[in-house]
Protein backbone atom coordinates (compact mmCIF):
# COMPACT_ATOMS: atom_id res chain seq x y z
CA UNK A 1 0.00 0.00 0.00
CA UNK A 2 1.38 3.44 -0.88
CA UNK A 3 2.15 6.01 1.78
CA UNK A 4 -0.44 8.38 0.29
CA UNK A 5 -3.22 5.91 0.96
CA UNK A 6 -2.29 5.44 4.61
CA UNK A 7 -4.08 7.27 7.41
CA UNK A 8 -1.17 9.01 9.14
CA UNK A 9 -1.39 9.26 12.92
CA UNK A 10 1.50 11.77 12.96
CA UNK A 11 1.72 14.35 10.18
CA UNK A 12 3.85 17.43 10.91
CA UNK A 13 2.62 18.97 7.68
CA UNK A 14 -0.87 19.37 9.18
CA UNK A 15 0.61 22.20 11.23
CA UNK A 16 2.16 23.86 8.16
CA UNK A 17 -0.59 23.85 5.57
CA UNK A 18 -2.39 27.05 6.59
CA UNK A 19 -0.60 30.45 6.79
CA UNK A 20 -2.43 31.33 10.01
CA UNK A 21 -1.32 28.05 11.57
CA UNK A 22 2.29 28.69 10.60
CA UNK A 23 2.16 32.20 12.01
CA UNK A 24 0.52 31.09 15.24
CA UNK A 25 3.02 28.28 15.90
CA UNK A 26 6.26 29.95 14.84
CA UNK A 27 8.68 29.36 17.70
CA UNK A 28 10.99 32.32 17.11
CA UNK A 29 10.06 35.69 15.65
CA UNK A 30 11.91 38.83 14.65
CA UNK A 31 10.74 42.32 15.52
CA UNK A 32 12.38 45.69 14.78
CA UNK A 33 13.01 46.04 18.52
CA UNK A 34 15.53 43.18 18.20
CA UNK A 35 17.86 45.27 16.04
CA UNK A 36 20.70 47.65 16.83
CA UNK A 37 21.83 49.93 14.00
CA UNK A 38 25.57 50.72 13.69
CA UNK A 39 26.41 54.27 12.57
CA UNK A 40 29.80 55.49 11.29
CA UNK A 41 30.32 59.15 12.20
CA UNK A 42 32.55 61.70 10.47
CA UNK A 43 33.14 65.42 10.96
CA UNK A 44 31.43 67.95 8.73
CA UNK A 45 27.90 68.71 7.59
CA UNK A 46 25.65 67.12 5.03
CA UNK A 47 27.96 64.13 4.61
CA UNK A 48 26.45 60.83 3.51
CA UNK A 49 29.42 59.12 1.86
CA UNK A 50 29.61 55.67 0.31
CA UNK A 51 31.59 52.80 1.77
CA UNK A 52 32.67 50.89 -1.33
CA UNK A 53 33.05 47.51 0.35
CA UNK A 54 29.66 47.83 2.09
CA UNK A 55 27.12 48.85 -0.58
CA UNK A 56 24.18 50.61 1.02
CA UNK A 57 26.08 51.62 4.18
CA UNK A 58 27.42 55.15 4.57
CA UNK A 59 29.56 57.39 6.74
CA UNK A 60 27.45 60.17 8.23
CA UNK A 61 28.08 63.61 9.59
CA UNK A 62 26.09 64.20 12.75
CA UNK A 63 23.24 66.01 10.98
CA UNK A 64 22.92 63.09 8.56
CA UNK A 65 23.13 60.61 11.44
CA UNK A 66 20.17 62.35 13.07
CA UNK A 67 18.09 61.70 9.95
CA UNK A 68 19.12 58.07 10.15
CA UNK A 69 18.05 57.96 13.80
CA UNK A 70 14.68 59.47 12.89
CA UNK A 71 14.20 56.66 10.39
CA UNK A 72 15.26 54.07 12.97
CA UNK A 73 12.79 55.39 15.54
CA UNK A 74 9.98 55.47 12.98
CA UNK A 75 10.60 51.79 12.20
CA UNK A 76 10.70 50.66 15.83
CA UNK A 77 14.44 50.03 16.15
CA UNK A 78 15.63 50.01 19.75
CA UNK A 79 19.19 51.29 19.63
CA UNK A 80 22.11 52.67 17.68
CA UNK A 81 25.78 51.77 18.03
CA UNK A 82 28.16 54.67 17.38
CA UNK A 83 31.64 54.55 15.82
CA UNK A 84 33.81 57.62 15.31
CA UNK A 85 35.89 57.85 12.12
CA UNK A 86 38.47 60.62 12.35
CA UNK A 87 41.00 62.09 9.93
CA UNK A 88 44.51 60.65 9.85
CA UNK A 89 45.99 63.89 11.16
CA UNK A 90 43.86 63.63 14.32
CA UNK A 91 45.15 60.18 15.27
CA UNK A 92 47.98 59.55 17.70
CA UNK A 93 49.72 56.62 19.40
CA UNK A 94 47.21 56.36 22.25
CA UNK A 95 43.92 57.36 20.59
CA UNK A 96 43.39 60.42 22.76
CA UNK A 97 40.72 61.82 20.41
CA UNK A 98 38.41 59.09 21.67
CA UNK A 99 37.97 60.74 25.08
CA UNK A 100 37.71 64.33 23.82
CA UNK A 101 34.48 65.85 25.15
CA UNK A 102 34.00 67.40 21.70
CA UNK A 103 34.73 64.14 19.90
CA UNK A 104 32.43 62.68 17.27
CA UNK A 105 30.75 60.10 19.47
CA UNK A 106 30.30 62.57 22.30
CA UNK A 107 28.76 65.28 20.12
CA UNK A 108 26.54 62.78 18.33
CA UNK A 109 25.35 61.31 21.61
CA UNK A 110 24.25 64.70 22.92
CA UNK A 111 22.45 65.46 19.66
CA UNK A 112 20.69 62.09 19.52
CA UNK A 113 19.66 62.21 23.17
CA UNK A 114 18.16 65.68 22.64
CA UNK A 115 16.29 64.75 19.46
CA UNK A 116 15.27 61.16 20.23
CA UNK A 117 15.24 60.62 24.00
CA UNK A 118 13.69 57.14 23.72
CA UNK A 119 16.44 55.78 21.45
CA UNK A 120 19.13 53.78 23.24
CA UNK A 121 22.65 55.07 22.53
CA UNK A 122 25.50 52.55 22.66
CA UNK A 123 29.11 53.63 22.13
CA UNK A 124 31.81 51.27 20.94
CA UNK A 125 34.77 51.61 23.31
CA UNK A 126 38.00 50.82 21.51
CA UNK A 127 40.99 52.65 20.03
CA UNK A 128 41.65 51.17 16.59
CA UNK A 129 39.75 54.00 14.85
CA UNK A 130 41.75 56.60 16.79
CA UNK A 131 45.34 55.31 16.87
CA UNK A 132 47.88 56.03 14.13
CA UNK A 133 48.99 52.38 14.24
CA UNK A 134 45.46 50.92 14.05
CA UNK A 135 45.79 48.62 17.06
CA UNK A 136 43.31 48.51 19.95
CA UNK A 137 45.32 50.34 22.59
CA UNK A 138 48.77 51.55 23.60
CA UNK A 139 51.76 49.62 22.26
CA UNK A 140 54.99 48.90 24.10
CA UNK A 141 58.50 49.13 22.64
CA UNK A 142 58.15 45.65 21.14
CA UNK A 143 54.94 46.57 19.31
CA UNK A 144 52.73 44.50 21.62
CA UNK A 145 49.69 45.98 23.33
CA UNK A 146 50.27 47.25 26.86
CA UNK A 147 47.04 46.18 28.53
CA UNK A 148 47.51 48.11 31.79
CA UNK A 149 48.14 51.40 30.00
CA UNK A 150 45.26 50.66 27.64
CA UNK A 151 42.89 50.08 30.57
CA UNK A 152 43.65 53.54 31.94
CA UNK A 153 42.74 55.11 28.61
CA UNK A 154 39.67 52.90 28.34
CA UNK A 155 38.49 54.40 31.62
CA UNK A 156 38.98 57.90 30.21
CA UNK A 157 37.05 56.96 27.09
CA UNK A 158 34.17 55.37 29.01
CA UNK A 159 33.86 58.35 31.35
CA UNK A 160 33.79 60.75 28.43
CA UNK A 161 31.01 58.72 26.83
CA UNK A 162 29.01 58.58 30.06
CA UNK A 163 29.34 62.32 30.59
CA UNK A 164 28.00 62.87 27.05
CA UNK A 165 24.93 60.77 27.88
CA UNK A 166 25.67 57.35 26.43
CA UNK A 167 23.36 54.67 27.87
CA UNK A 168 25.66 51.72 27.19
CA UNK A 169 29.44 51.46 26.91
CA UNK A 170 30.53 48.55 24.72
CA UNK A 171 34.22 47.66 25.09
CA UNK A 172 35.35 45.73 22.02
CA UNK A 173 39.13 45.51 22.35
CA UNK A 174 39.33 42.19 24.23
CA UNK A 175 41.51 43.75 26.93
CA UNK A 176 41.87 41.58 30.02
CA UNK A 177 40.18 43.36 32.94
CA UNK A 178 38.32 45.84 30.74
CA UNK A 179 34.93 45.36 32.42
CA UNK A 180 36.36 45.85 35.92
CA UNK A 181 38.23 48.97 34.85
CA UNK A 182 35.20 50.54 33.20
CA UNK A 183 32.77 49.59 35.97
CA UNK A 184 35.04 51.03 38.67
CA UNK A 185 35.57 54.26 36.73
CA UNK A 186 31.88 54.74 35.98
CA UNK A 187 30.75 54.01 39.52
CA UNK A 188 33.40 56.25 41.09
CA UNK A 189 32.25 59.13 38.89
CA UNK A 190 28.56 58.66 39.73
CA UNK A 191 27.59 56.89 36.50
CA UNK A 192 26.41 53.63 37.99
CA UNK A 193 23.32 53.74 35.73
CA UNK A 194 25.44 53.30 32.59
CA UNK A 195 25.43 49.70 31.36
CA UNK A 196 28.35 47.68 30.01
CA UNK A 197 27.87 45.51 26.94
CA UNK A 198 31.00 43.42 26.76
CA UNK A 199 32.33 42.03 23.51
CA UNK A 200 33.07 39.03 25.69
CA UNK A 201 33.54 36.51 22.88
CA UNK A 202 35.20 38.20 19.92
CA UNK A 203 37.07 36.13 17.39
CA UNK A 204 40.01 37.13 15.20
CA UNK A 205 37.83 36.83 12.13
CA UNK A 206 38.31 37.30 8.41
CA UNK A 207 34.78 38.73 8.30
CA UNK A 208 35.86 42.14 9.65
CA UNK A 209 37.49 43.29 6.40
CA UNK A 210 34.86 45.77 5.14
CA UNK A 211 34.53 47.33 8.61
CA UNK A 212 38.19 48.30 8.53
CA UNK A 213 37.49 50.23 5.34
CA UNK A 214 34.43 51.85 6.89
CA UNK A 215 36.15 52.88 10.11
CA UNK A 216 39.64 53.39 8.66
CA UNK A 217 40.90 51.08 11.39
CA UNK A 218 43.13 48.51 9.70
CA UNK A 219 46.33 47.81 11.71
CA UNK A 220 49.43 49.32 10.13
CA UNK A 221 51.38 46.15 10.89
CA UNK A 222 50.66 42.67 12.19
CA UNK A 223 47.15 41.63 13.17
CA UNK A 224 44.96 41.28 16.27
CA UNK A 225 45.29 37.57 16.93
CA UNK A 226 47.32 38.27 20.08
CA UNK A 227 44.19 39.62 21.79
CA UNK A 228 41.17 38.38 19.81
CA UNK A 229 40.14 34.72 20.08
CA UNK A 230 41.24 31.87 17.84
CA UNK A 231 38.33 30.76 15.60
CA UNK A 232 39.04 27.14 16.49
CA UNK A 233 38.42 27.64 20.21
CA UNK A 234 35.14 27.02 21.99
CA UNK A 235 35.99 26.33 25.65
CA UNK A 236 38.00 29.54 25.79
CA UNK A 237 34.77 31.43 25.18
CA UNK A 238 33.35 30.11 28.44
CA UNK A 239 36.34 31.44 30.35
CA UNK A 240 35.97 34.86 28.73
CA UNK A 241 32.26 34.82 29.54
CA UNK A 242 32.76 33.85 33.18
CA UNK A 243 35.46 36.50 33.69
CA UNK A 244 33.36 39.32 32.25
CA UNK A 245 30.30 38.32 34.26
CA UNK A 246 32.42 38.21 37.43
CA UNK A 247 33.77 41.66 36.59
CA UNK A 248 30.27 43.11 36.40
CA UNK A 249 29.15 43.40 32.78
CA UNK A 250 25.42 43.76 32.13
CA UNK A 251 25.24 42.14 28.68
CA UNK A 252 27.53 39.92 26.62
CA UNK A 253 28.19 39.61 22.91
CA UNK A 254 29.39 37.03 20.41
CA UNK A 255 31.14 38.47 17.34
CA UNK A 256 30.83 37.59 14.45
CA UNK A 257 27.38 36.01 14.25
CA UNK A 258 26.76 33.48 11.49
CA UNK A 259 30.01 31.44 11.78
CA UNK A 260 29.63 31.36 15.58
CA UNK A 261 25.97 30.56 16.22
CA UNK A 262 27.07 27.54 18.26
CA UNK A 263 28.69 30.00 20.66
CA UNK A 264 25.53 32.14 20.81
CA UNK A 265 23.64 29.01 21.87
CA UNK A 266 26.38 28.07 24.35
CA UNK A 267 26.30 31.48 26.02
CA UNK A 268 22.50 31.50 26.10
CA UNK A 269 22.54 28.19 27.96
CA UNK A 270 25.37 29.16 30.34
CA UNK A 271 24.24 32.56 31.60
CA UNK A 272 21.15 34.59 32.47
CA UNK A 273 22.47 37.88 31.10
CA UNK A 274 21.20 39.22 27.78
CA UNK A 275 23.19 37.70 24.92
CA UNK A 276 23.75 39.79 21.79
CA UNK A 277 25.44 39.00 18.53
CA UNK A 278 26.90 41.16 15.76
CA UNK A 279 26.19 40.44 12.11
CA UNK A 280 29.49 41.95 11.03
CA UNK A 281 30.54 43.78 7.89
CA UNK A 282 31.75 40.69 6.03
CA UNK A 283 28.44 38.94 6.63
CA UNK A 284 26.60 42.02 5.36
CA UNK A 285 28.75 42.41 2.24
CA UNK A 286 28.66 38.70 1.47
CA UNK A 287 24.85 38.74 1.30
CA UNK A 288 24.92 41.98 -0.69
CA UNK A 289 27.33 40.55 -3.26
CA UNK A 290 25.35 37.34 -3.71
CA UNK A 291 22.07 39.22 -4.08
CA UNK A 292 23.52 41.71 -6.55
CA UNK A 293 24.81 38.79 -8.63
CA UNK A 294 21.30 37.35 -8.66
CA UNK A 295 22.28 34.28 -6.64
CA UNK A 296 20.16 35.05 -3.54
CA UNK A 297 16.94 36.84 -2.75
CA UNK A 298 18.23 39.60 -0.47
CA UNK A 299 15.12 40.04 1.67
CA UNK A 300 14.56 36.35 2.31
CA UNK A 301 18.22 35.54 2.91
CA UNK A 302 18.76 38.46 5.29
CA UNK A 303 15.65 37.74 7.33
CA UNK A 304 16.51 34.05 7.44
CA UNK A 305 20.02 34.80 8.67
CA UNK A 306 18.68 37.14 11.38
CA UNK A 307 16.05 34.61 12.42
CA UNK A 308 18.79 32.00 12.75
CA UNK A 309 20.60 34.28 15.20
CA UNK A 310 17.42 34.76 17.20
CA UNK A 311 16.76 31.01 17.17
CA UNK A 312 20.30 30.36 18.41
CA UNK A 313 19.52 32.47 21.47
CA UNK A 314 20.39 36.10 20.67
CA UNK A 315 18.28 38.61 22.58
CA UNK A 316 19.32 41.41 20.22
CA UNK A 317 21.27 41.67 16.98
CA UNK A 318 23.63 44.37 15.80
CA UNK A 319 23.15 44.50 12.04
CA UNK A 320 23.73 46.87 9.13
CA UNK A 321 20.45 45.52 7.77
CA UNK A 322 18.47 46.92 10.71
CA UNK A 323 16.55 49.53 8.70
CA UNK A 324 15.87 47.21 5.78
CA UNK A 325 14.86 44.30 8.00
CA UNK A 326 12.52 46.51 10.05
CA UNK A 327 10.85 47.70 6.84
CA UNK A 328 10.52 44.15 5.48
CA UNK A 329 8.96 42.97 8.72
CA UNK A 330 6.28 45.63 8.40
Secondary structure as the mmCIF struct_conf table of DSSP 4:
data_model
#
loop_
_struct_conf.conf_type_id
_struct_conf.id
_struct_conf.beg_label_comp_id
_struct_conf.beg_label_asym_id
_struct_conf.beg_label_seq_id
_struct_conf.end_label_comp_id
_struct_conf.end_label_asym_id
_struct_conf.end_label_seq_id
HELX_RH_3T_P HELX_RH_3T_P1 UNK A 3 UNK A 5
BEND BEND1 UNK A 6 UNK A 6
BEND BEND2 UNK A 9 UNK A 9
HELX_RH_3T_P HELX_RH_3T_P2 UNK A 12 UNK A 15
TURN_TY1_P TURN_TY1_P1 UNK A 16 UNK A 16
BEND BEND3 UNK A 17 UNK A 18
HELX_RH_AL_P HELX_RH_AL_P1 UNK A 19 UNK A 25
BEND BEND4 UNK A 27 UNK A 27
HELX_RH_3T_P HELX_RH_3T_P3 UNK A 32 UNK A 34
STRN STRN1 UNK A 35 UNK A 41
BEND BEND5 UNK A 43 UNK A 46
STRN STRN2 UNK A 48 UNK A 50
TURN_TY1_P TURN_TY1_P2 UNK A 52 UNK A 53
BEND BEND6 UNK A 54 UNK A 54
TURN_TY1_P TURN_TY1_P3 UNK A 55 UNK A 56
STRN STRN3 UNK A 58 UNK A 60
HELX_RH_AL_P HELX_RH_AL_P2 UNK A 62 UNK A 74
TURN_TY1_P TURN_TY1_P4 UNK A 75 UNK A 76
STRN STRN4 UNK A 79 UNK A 84
HELX_RH_3T_P HELX_RH_3T_P4 UNK A 88 UNK A 90
STRN STRN5 UNK A 92 UNK A 92
BEND BEND7 UNK A 93 UNK A 94
HELX_RH_3T_P HELX_RH_3T_P5 UNK A 96 UNK A 99
TURN_TY1_P TURN_TY1_P5 UNK A 101 UNK A 102
BEND BEND8 UNK A 103 UNK A 103
HELX_RH_AL_P HELX_RH_AL_P3 UNK A 104 UNK A 115
TURN_TY1_P TURN_TY1_P6 UNK A 117 UNK A 118
BEND BEND9 UNK A 119 UNK A 119
STRN STRN6 UNK A 120 UNK A 125
BEND BEND10 UNK A 127 UNK A 127
TURN_TY1_P TURN_TY1_P7 UNK A 128 UNK A 130
STRN STRN7 UNK A 131 UNK A 131
BEND BEND11 UNK A 132 UNK A 133
BEND BEND12 UNK A 135 UNK A 137
STRN STRN8 UNK A 139 UNK A 139
TURN_TY1_P TURN_TY1_P8 UNK A 141 UNK A 142
BEND BEND13 UNK A 143 UNK A 143
STRN STRN9 UNK A 145 UNK A 145
HELX_RH_AL_P HELX_RH_AL_P4 UNK A 147 UNK A 164
TURN_TY1_P TURN_TY1_P9 UNK A 165 UNK A 165
BEND BEND14 UNK A 167 UNK A 167
STRN STRN10 UNK A 168 UNK A 171
BEND BEND15 UNK A 173 UNK A 173
TURN_TY1_P TURN_TY1_P10 UNK A 176 UNK A 177
HELX_RH_AL_P HELX_RH_AL_P5 UNK A 178 UNK A 188
TURN_TY1_P TURN_TY1_P11 UNK A 189 UNK A 190
TURN_TY1_P TURN_TY1_P12 UNK A 192 UNK A 193
STRN STRN11 UNK A 195 UNK A 202
STRN STRN12 UNK A 203 UNK A 203
HELX_RH_3T_P HELX_RH_3T_P6 UNK A 206 UNK A 208
HELX_RH_AL_P HELX_RH_AL_P6 UNK A 209 UNK A 215
TURN_TY1_P TURN_TY1_P13 UNK A 216 UNK A 216
BEND BEND16 UNK A 220 UNK A 222
BEND BEND17 UNK A 224 UNK A 224
TURN_TY1_P TURN_TY1_P14 UNK A 225 UNK A 227
BEND BEND18 UNK A 228 UNK A 228
STRN STRN13 UNK A 229 UNK A 229
HELX_LH_PP_P HELX_LH_PP_P1 UNK A 230 UNK A 230
TURN_TY1_P TURN_TY1_P15 UNK A 231 UNK A 232
BEND BEND19 UNK A 234 UNK A 234
HELX_RH_AL_P HELX_RH_AL_P7 UNK A 235 UNK A 247
TURN_TY1_P TURN_TY1_P16 UNK A 248 UNK A 248
BEND BEND20 UNK A 250 UNK A 250
STRN STRN14 UNK A 251 UNK A 255
BEND BEND21 UNK A 256 UNK A 257
HELX_RH_3T_P HELX_RH_3T_P7 UNK A 258 UNK A 260
HELX_RH_AL_P HELX_RH_AL_P8 UNK A 261 UNK A 270
BEND BEND22 UNK A 272 UNK A 273
STRN STRN15 UNK A 274 UNK A 279
HELX_RH_AL_P HELX_RH_AL_P9 UNK A 281 UNK A 292
TURN_TY1_P TURN_TY1_P17 UNK A 293 UNK A 294
BEND BEND23 UNK A 295 UNK A 296
HELX_RH_AL_P HELX_RH_AL_P10 UNK A 298 UNK A 312
TURN_TY1_P TURN_TY1_P18 UNK A 313 UNK A 313
BEND BEND24 UNK A 315 UNK A 315
STRN STRN16 UNK A 316 UNK A 319
TURN_TY1_P TURN_TY1_P19 UNK A 320 UNK A 321
HELX_RH_AL_P HELX_RH_AL_P11 UNK A 322 UNK A 329
#
